[in-house]
């Protein structure tokens, strides 16, 4: 093959996803200043079908909201809809509900999440 016409290999789907999620991360968990109680309604660009309003005082709804925002939210959405303390507290269960690229990116950026004691969802 002619070296002038060779192209670098295409990134894998997992690499593309990791890069996408990594670009959305806050610098620190305490930048996640979302609410800790009450109702949260997600905008359509995050929750375009199904449930859009979540009650943070109901653990299953809170977990569902966090899973949705982690997967679909942009950086601003993460900062305004997620709370760093709540994220850390529920991470042991939440990490089992999100995709591997999301889990890897968050735990690489915030090793304290990976050190949380294991919990059941």
C-alpha positions as CSV (number, residue, x, y, z in Angstrom):
1,X,0.0,0.0,0.0
2,X,1.2,3.5,-0.9
3,X,2.1,5.3,2.4
4,X,0.8,8.6,1.0
5,X,-2.6,7.0,0.7
6,X,-2.8,5.1,3.9
7,X,-5.3,6.3,6.5
8,X,-5.2,5.8,10.2
9,X,-7.6,3.1,11.4
10,X,-11.2,4.2,12.2
11,X,-11.9,4.5,15.9
12,X,-14.1,1.7,17.3
13,X,-17.6,2.4,18.4
14,X,-16.6,2.2,22.0
15,X,-13.8,4.7,21.5
16,X,-16.2,7.1,19.8
17,X,-18.7,6.8,22.8
18,X,-15.9,7.2,25.4
19,X,-14.7,10.4,23.7
20,X,-18.3,11.7,23.5
21,X,-19.0,11.0,27.2
22,X,-15.5,12.3,28.3
23,X,-16.2,15.6,26.5
24,X,-19.3,16.2,28.7
25,X,-17.6,15.6,32.1
26,X,-17.4,18.2,34.7
27,X,-14.0,19.1,36.1
28,X,-15.1,18.0,39.6
29,X,-18.0,16.2,41.1
30,X,-19.0,19.2,43.2
31,X,-19.7,21.1,39.9
32,X,-22.8,18.9,39.7
33,X,-25.2,21.2,41.6
34,X,-28.6,19.7,40.6
35,X,-31.4,19.3,43.1
36,X,-31.5,16.7,45.8
37,X,-35.3,16.6,46.4
38,X,-38.5,17.2,44.6
39,X,-39.7,17.0,41.0
40,X,-37.3,17.4,38.0
41,X,-38.6,17.6,34.5
42,X,-36.1,16.8,31.8
43,X,-36.0,18.7,28.5
44,X,-37.0,17.0,25.3
45,X,-33.4,16.8,24.0
46,X,-32.6,14.4,27.0
47,X,-35.9,12.5,27.4
48,X,-37.6,12.5,24.0
49,X,-39.9,9.5,24.8
50,X,-41.4,8.0,27.9
51,X,-41.1,9.5,31.4
52,X,-39.9,13.1,31.5
53,X,-40.8,14.1,35.1
54,X,-39.0,12.4,38.0
55,X,-39.5,12.6,41.8
56,X,-36.0,12.6,43.3
57,X,-37.5,11.4,46.6
58,X,-38.4,8.1,45.0
59,X,-35.2,6.0,44.7
60,X,-36.2,4.2,41.5
61,X,-37.2,7.4,39.7
62,X,-34.0,9.1,40.9
63,X,-31.9,6.3,39.5
64,X,-33.8,6.4,36.2
65,X,-33.3,10.2,35.9
66,X,-29.5,9.8,36.6
67,X,-29.2,7.0,34.1
68,X,-31.0,9.0,31.5
69,X,-29.0,12.2,32.0
70,X,-25.7,10.4,32.1
71,X,-26.5,8.7,28.8
72,X,-28.2,11.5,26.9
73,X,-27.4,14.8,28.6
74,X,-24.8,17.4,27.4
75,X,-22.4,19.0,29.9
76,X,-24.8,21.7,30.9
77,X,-27.5,19.1,31.6
78,X,-25.1,17.1,33.8
79,X,-24.3,20.2,35.8
80,X,-27.9,21.3,36.3
81,X,-29.7,18.0,36.7
82,X,-27.3,15.9,38.6
83,X,-26.0,16.4,42.2
84,X,-22.4,15.3,43.0
85,X,-23.3,13.9,46.4
86,X,-26.3,12.0,45.1
87,X,-24.3,10.6,42.2
88,X,-21.6,9.4,44.5
89,X,-24.0,7.8,46.9
90,X,-25.9,5.9,44.3
91,X,-22.9,5.1,42.0
92,X,-22.5,1.5,43.3
93,X,-25.9,0.6,41.9
94,X,-26.0,3.1,39.1
95,X,-22.7,1.8,37.6
96,X,-24.4,-1.5,36.9
97,X,-27.2,0.2,35.0
98,X,-25.2,2.4,32.6
99,X,-23.2,1.4,29.6
100,X,-19.5,0.3,30.0
101,X,-18.3,3.5,28.1
102,X,-20.2,5.7,30.6
103,X,-19.0,3.8,33.6
104,X,-15.4,3.7,32.4
105,X,-15.2,7.4,31.6
106,X,-16.7,8.5,34.9
107,X,-14.6,6.1,37.0
108,X,-11.4,7.1,35.1
109,X,-12.1,10.8,35.7
110,X,-13.3,10.3,39.3
111,X,-11.5,7.4,40.9
112,X,-13.5,8.0,44.1
113,X,-16.6,6.6,42.4
114,X,-14.9,3.3,41.6
115,X,-13.9,3.0,45.3
116,X,-17.5,3.3,46.5
117,X,-18.7,0.1,48.3
118,X,-20.8,-2.2,46.2
119,X,-24.6,-2.0,46.5
120,X,-27.6,-3.7,45.0
121,X,-29.8,-1.8,42.5
